[in-house]
Amino acid sequence: QVQLVESGGGLVQAGGSPRLSCAASGSIFRINDMGWFRQAPGKQREVVATITISGSTNYADSVKGRFTVSRDNSKNAVYLQMNSLKFEDTAVYYCYSHIHTLTGVAEYWGRGTQVTVSS
């Protein structure tokens, strides 16, 4: 069984710089892509940033230049450094991983961590 657990969300002032973390645990053989999605109230879940096993990254246009995704393969972890937060960044942020286990390949999601940007 694989589990992803996020941490680092909360109430943050506009312009702030929180860092989200996500660690995968369980019977993991290899983790391919990892990343972050978010879902704001009344909106669909959208991709924020992804990172491949080799470190190639992609970002949503709305966060380019402000957010940085990184990973630590030795810890099965992915991070999201968020800078210059805006009100529109308020959302539940979900960690995502594409993981090979001994029984096959599948997508796994964390339960989400709330980020609320305040004035």
ZANU-257302 format. One record per residue: residue in three letters; x, y, z of N, C-alpha, C, O in turn. Coordinates in pm, whole numbers, plus 50000, padded with zeros to 5 digits. Layout:
residues N
alaXYZXYZXYZXYZ
...
END
This chain:
residues 119
gln500854988250000500005000050000500895012550000501865013250075
val500555022149917501325034549907500505045949966499285046649947
gln501185054550035500525066050096501335078650067502565078550073
leu500615089550033501235102650015500675111850122499465112850140
val501565118650192501135127650298501735141350276502955142950269
glu500855151250264501295165050245501395172250378500775168350477
ser502205182750379502305191350496502745205250448503265206850338
gly502525215050534503025228350506501985238550467502335250150444
gly500745234850460499715244450425499305252850545499915252050652
gly498275260750525497775269050634497365282750586497155285050467
leu497255291850682496885305750653498155313750631499025314250718
val498255320150515499465327350477499085341150426498075342750357
gln499875350850460499605364450411499975365850264500895359350215
ala499255374250196499605377250057501055381750050501525389750131
gly501765376449950503175379549937504075369850013505305370450002
gly503475360950090504245351450170504885340450089504685339449968
ser505665332050158506465321750089506425308550164507435304450221
pro505305301850166505265288850233505875277950145506035279550024
arg506195267050208506745255450136505905243250170505725239850287
leu505415236850067504665224450084505595212550067506515212849985
ser505335202250145506115189950135505165178250118504015178550163
cys505655167950053504865155850035505815144050034506805143949960
ala505525134250117506365122350124505535110050091504425108350141
ala506105101750007505455089149971506065077850052507285077450074
ser505225068850097505715057350173504965044850131503875045450074
gly505575033350160504945020750125505865012250038507075014050036
ser505245002949967506004993549885506324999749748505694996449647
ile507295008649748507635016549629508865010749562509905008849625
phe508735007949433509885003549355510575015349290511795016649296
arg509795024049228510335036149165509225046349149508065042849124
ile509585059149164508625069949142509005077349016510135082149004
asn508095078248924508345085748800507985100448823508635107148903
asp506965105348756506575119348773506005121748914505345113148971
met506275133448965505665138249089505185152449063505605158848967
gly504325157149148503895170949127502795175349220502435168549317
trp502265187049187501225193249267500085197949180500285203549072
phe498885195449228497665200649169496985208949276497335208249393
arg496015216849235495225224349333493795225649287493485225049168
gln492925227549385491515229449355490965240549442490935239449565
ala490555251149378489955262449448488445260249458487885252549381
pro487795266849553486345265049569485595268049440485785278549378
gly484735258749400483935260649281484655258649150484095261049043
lys485905254249156486685252449034487165238049022487165230449119
gln487575234448902488125221048880489565220348928490255230448937
arg489985208248959491375206248996492275209448877491975205548764
glu493365216448902494275220448795495715217348834496065217248952
val496535214748734497945212148760498635225148798498375235748741
val499525224048894500335235448937501765233848884502295242748817
ala502365222448916503745219948874504015205048878503495197848963
thr504845200448785505245186448784506745185548765507385194748714
ile507305174148808508735171948796508975157248765508405148448829
thr509815154648665510105140948628511185135048717511775142048800
ile511445122248700512455115548780513845121448755514725120848841
ser514025127048636515315133148603515395147848640516435154248626
gly514285153248688514305167048735513735177348639513775189248669
ser513215173248526512585182748434511265187548494510495179748549
thr511035200548482509855206348546508925213148447509335217348339
asn507665213948485506655221348410505775228548509505475223548617
tyr505345240548470504545248748558503305254148486503325256348365
ala502255256048562501105263448510501545277848487502375283148560
asp500975284148385501345297948355501105307048474501845316748495
ser500085304148552499715312948662500725312948776500695321848861
val501625303048779502595302448890504035303448843504955303648925
lys504255304048712505625305048660506325317148718505765328148722
gly507555315048762508335325948819508075328248966508815335749031
arg507025321949021506705323749164506865310749242507285310849358
phe506515299549180506575286549248507735278349192508085279449075
thr508315270049278509375260949235509105247049290508925245249411
val509065237349201508875223449242510235216549244511075218849157
ser510445208249344511685200649354511375187049417510275184949467
arg512335178149413512115164849471513415159549528514515163649489
asp513255150449622514385143449681514105128749663513315122849737
asn514735122749565514445108749533514855099349646514275088549659
ser515825103249726516265094649836515215094049947515205084850029
lys514335104149949513295104750051511895102549995510905103350067
asn511825099649865510515098249798509635110449826508445109149856
ala510235122049815509535134349853509525144449739510435144849656
val508475152449738508365163549644507975175949723507265175149823
tyr508475187349677508275199849748507735210449653507945209749532
leu507045220149710506585231649632506895244249711506255247249812
gln507895251549664508205264449724507335274949656507405276949535
met506525281349736505575291049684506015304949729506145307349848
asn506235313849636506645327549667505625337449612504855334249521
ser505625349249669504765360049621503315355449607502685357149503
leu502815349549714501465343949708500425354649679500515365949726
lys499435350649600498315359349566497025353349621496975341449653
phe495995361549631494725356649682494215344949597493625335449650
glu494455345649467493955335149378494715321949392494355312049328
asp495755321649475496445309149503495745301049612496125289749641
thr494725306949673493975299749775493325287449715492575288349618
ala493615275849775493095263249721493545251849813494355253749903
val492995240249787493525228049846494575222849749494305220949631
tyr495765220449800496875215849718497065200749739497165195949852
tyr497115193549628497235179049630498575174749570498975179449464
cys499225165949640500445159749591500075148049501499095140949526
tyr500855146049397500595135449299501895128049269502955134149259
ser501795114949255502975107249216502565095749125501505089749144
his503385092849029503195081348940504215070948984505415072548962
ile503725060449045504605051449121504555037049069503485031549041
his505745031349057505875016949030505975009749164506835012849246
thr505085000349185505204991549300505494977549249505594975349128
leu505614968249338505904954549296504714948349222504864938149154
thr503544954449234502344948749171501914956449047500974952348980
gly502594967549016502214974848896502464989748908503134994349000
val501894997248812502085011848806500735018648827499715014148776
ala500745029348904499495036448929499765050748973500875054149014
glu498725058948964498795072549016498325072449161497375065549198
tyr499005080249241498635081449381498485096149416499205104749364
trp497555098949505497265112749546497275113749697496885104549769
gly497745125249743497605128249883496195133049913495375134649822
arg495915135250040494565139350080494375154450067493255159450078
gly495475161650044495365175950023495715184050147495505179650260
thr496245195950122496535205250230496015218950188496275223650077
gln495295225250277494655238150246495685249350256496435250350353
val495695257850154496475270150157495495281650140494805282550038
thr495435290350238494535301750234495365314550241496115316550337
val495235322950140495995335250135495125346650187494015348950139
ser495645353650286494895364450348495605377850329496765378450290
ser494885388350356495475401850342496185406050470496745416950477
END
